[in-house]
Amino acid sequence: MLFAYADIKGRIKRISLHKNIVDNKALEEIEHTDRERSKCYNYYTGKVWGAADSHYLCINSAALGVDQTVKLIRFFIGKKLK
């Protein structure tokens, strides 16, 4: 399993720009999505969503940017499949 995360400021900025919405609306969407993802992941896996020990790789996409995050994920998958 892979977990990509970012600090809340970076997430708000990305969602606001991507969906052309104000910051407080972006935060509401982020919180709603996180709750739903967490419930689903926890239910189906029996693990805790977002906990590092529940994943093979955790990546801070805000630190790397989207393009570099994608490159790192591709590299990781290539190594994992060998």
BAFI-3210 file (N, C-alpha, C; in Angstrom, 3 decimals, decimal comma, padded with zeros to 6 digits):
// residues 82
n [1|2|3|4|5|6|7|8|9|10|11|12|13|14|15|16|17|18|19|20|21|22|23|24|25|26|27|28|29|30|31|32|33|34|35|36|37|38|39|40|41|42|43|44|45|46|47|48|49|50|51|52|53|54|55|56|57|58|59|60|61|62|63|64|65|66|67|68|69|70|71|72|73|74|75|76|77|78|79|80|81|82]
n.u [000,828|000,348|000,771|000,015|000,536|000,013|000,768|-001,768|-002,062|-000,889|-002,588|-005,048|-004,458|-003,911|-006,397|-008,131|-007,185|-007,419|-010,189|-011,257|-012,288|-013,037|-010,790|-011,882|-014,001|-012,608|-011,213|-013,377|-014,179|-011,877|-011,767|-014,181|-013,727|-011,464|-012,594|-014,411|-012,686|-011,096|-012,969|-013,777|-011,301|-010,379|-012,462|-012,434|-009,810|-009,029|-007,042|-005,400|-006,172|-003,813|-001,846|001,571|002,684|000,845|001,331|003,441|004,895|005,159|004,518|005,289|003,650|003,486|006,000|007,519|006,130|003,701|004,543|007,138|006,441|004,897|006,910|008,553|006,787|006,387|009,017|009,302|007,285|008,290|010,628|009,477|008,027|009,935]
n.v [-001,186|002,255|005,558|008,781|012,018|015,388|018,586|020,551|023,200|023,104|021,247|022,586|024,762|023,425|022,121|024,325|025,757|023,786|023,187|025,653|027,088|028,739|028,993|028,107|026,484|024,554|023,382|022,246|020,304|018,718|017,743|016,290|014,356|013,069|011,928|010,087|008,449|007,424|005,960|003,982|002,727|001,820|000,062|-001,935|-002,907|-003,307|-001,905|001,215|004,138|006,201|005,722|005,165|002,581|001,013|001,001|000,437|002,497|005,915|009,144|012,550|014,567|017,303|018,224|017,228|017,843|017,302|016,090|015,036|013,341|011,443|010,338|009,186|007,275|005,624|004,658|003,267|001,289|-000,083|-001,202|-002,736|-004,641|-006,241]
n.w [000,000|-000,613|000,588|000,030|001,152|002,389|003,861|005,492|004,560|002,007|000,786|000,842|-000,825|-003,264|-003,840|-003,875|-006,105|-008,109|-008,151|-008,279|-006,017|-002,868|-000,026|002,508|001,698|000,297|002,424|003,837|001,959|001,876|004,533|004,617|002,592|003,664|005,994|004,850|003,302|005,344|006,918|005,062|004,340|006,872|007,565|005,502|005,545|008,158|009,271|010,210|008,572|007,085|008,949|009,268|009,532|008,269|005,621|002,719|001,646|002,330|001,237|001,136|-000,708|-000,986|-000,399|-002,493|-004,829|-007,417|-009,901|-009,296|-007,236|-008,581|-010,212|-008,241|-007,169|-009,413|-009,721|-007,281|-007,545|-009,757|-008,619|-006,598|-008,013|-009,110]
ca.u [000,000|001,020|000,018|000,511|-000,055|000,566|000,306|-003,104|-001,959|-000,648|-003,792|-006,047|-004,023|-004,082|-007,828|-008,700|-006,811|-007,941|-011,649|-011,630|-013,147|-012,363|-010,044|-012,696|-014,756|-011,626|-010,984|-014,556|-014,113|-010,765|-012,185|-015,211|-013,067|-010,629|-013,473|-014,938|-011,566|-010,701|-013,979|-013,715|-010,025|-010,359|-013,441|-012,059|-008,471|-008,782|-005,890|-005,705|-005,863|-002,839|-000,776|002,729|002,919|-000,169|001,695|004,816|005,550|004,436|005,166|004,777|003,567|003,698|007,444|008,076|005,341|002,959|005,345|008,190|005,770|004,558|008,169|008,967|005,862|006,732|010,282|009,023|006,532|009,236|011,483|008,638|007,575|011,071]
ca.v [000,000|003,547|006,660|010,117|013,006|016,745|019,440|021,084|024,413|022,672|020,587|023,631|025,505|022,584|021,918|025,633|026,046|022,740|023,262|027,069|027,368|029,480|028,135|027,436|025,424|023,499|022,698|021,411|019,146|017,878|017,068|015,303|013,278|012,327|011,102|008,977|007,549|006,766|004,953|002,902|002,024|001,127|-001,020|-003,014|-003,446|-003,557|-001,085|002,628|004,972|007,249|005,264|004,773|001,136|000,355|001,216|000,171|003,753|007,155|010,222|013,904|015,115|018,750|018,449|016,848|018,290|016,203|015,391|014,252|012,281|010,410|009,670|008,347|006,137|004,723|004,019|002,322|000,156|-000,841|-001,981|-003,675|-005,706|-007,103]
ca.w [000,000|-000,741|001,181|-000,323|002,044|002,313|004,950|005,203|003,736|000,633|000,288|000,592|-002,012|-004,453|-004,094|-004,235|-007,496|-008,993|-008,243|-008,345|-004,868|-001,796|000,894|003,532|001,017|000,031|003,696|004,089|001,061|002,330|005,762|004,257|001,848|004,610|006,839|004,052|002,987|006,583|007,259|004,075|004,488|008,163|007,527|004,598|005,798|009,567|009,646|010,411|007,416|007,349|009,841|008,457|009,553|007,442|004,221|002,308|001,298|002,623|000,498|001,322|-002,067|-000,936|-000,395|-003,788|-005,968|-008,041|-010,909|-008,643|-006,482|-009,564|-010,584|-007,118|-007,102|-010,526|-009,372|-006,204|-008,098|-010,574|-007,712|-005,849|-008,913|-009,506]
c.u [000,872|000,143|000,697|-000,218|000,592|000,049|-000,993|-003,051|-001,757|-001,872|-004,871|-005,702|-004,285|-005,561|-008,491|-008,417|-007,453|-009,450|-012,180|-012,651|-012,336|-011,763|-010,917|-013,560|-013,828|-011,354|-012,158|-014,517|-013,021|-011,174|-013,226|-014,573|-012,208|-011,463|-013,964|-013,845|-011,165|-011,681|-013,878|-012,447|-010,002|-011,290|-012,931|-010,695|-008,244|-007,570|-006,332|-005,236|-004,897|-001,714|000,367|002,926|001,851|000,198|003,151|005,588|004,630|005,210|004,487|004,783|003,747|005,185|008,053|007,390|004,733|003,833|006,426|007,604|005,418|005,812|008,639|008,084|006,167|008,020|010,056|008,299|007,439|010,138|010,684|008,225|008,699|011,274]
c.v [001,249|004,621|007,965|011,120|014,362|017,531|020,124|022,340|024,060|022,022|021,605|024,395|024,704|022,411|023,226|025,971|025,062|022,869|024,688|027,422|028,110|028,497|027,411|026,323|024,246|022,695|021,788|020,151|018,176|017,082|015,991|014,097|012,429|011,425|009,878|007,968|006,746|005,656|003,740|002,065|001,201|-000,084|-002,206|-003,627|-003,854|-002,803|000,365|003,437|006,068|006,846|004,705|003,261|000,339|000,387|000,842|001,461|004,918|008,301|011,542|014,575|016,624|019,076|018,199|017,515|017,080|015,413|014,514|013,121|011,129|009,645|008,728|007,112|005,138|003,964|002,938|001,083|-000,716|-001,723|-003,064|-004,866|-006,646|-008,224]
c.w [000,000|-000,106|000,815|000,557|001,802|003,510|004,520|004,343|002,266|000,008|-000,050|-000,679|-003,287|-004,814|-004,519|-005,689|-008,466|-009,214|-008,337|-007,255|-003,804|-000,784|001,912|002,933|000,701|001,300|004,044|003,230|001,487|003,561|005,486|003,562|002,772|005,511|006,078|003,705|004,214|006,952|006,341|004,258|005,774|008,161|006,706|004,881|007,241|010,093|009,780|009,212|007,826|008,275|009,000|008,426|008,800|005,961|003,961|002,095|001,624|001,985|000,807|-000,049|-002,096|-000,978|-001,768|-004,966|-006,654|-009,013|-010,283|-007,803|-007,411|-009,973|-009,480|-007,000|-008,209|-010,241|-008,319|-006,727|-008,954|-009,727|-007,000|-006,716|-009,335|-008,534]
res [m|l|f|a|y|a|d|i|k|g|r|i|k|r|i|s|l|h|k|n|i|v|d|n|k|a|l|e|e|i|e|h|t|d|r|e|r|s|k|c|y|n|y|y|t|g|k|v|w|g|a|a|d|s|h|y|l|c|i|n|s|a|a|l|g|v|d|q|t|v|k|l|i|r|f|f|i|g|k|k|l|k]
***
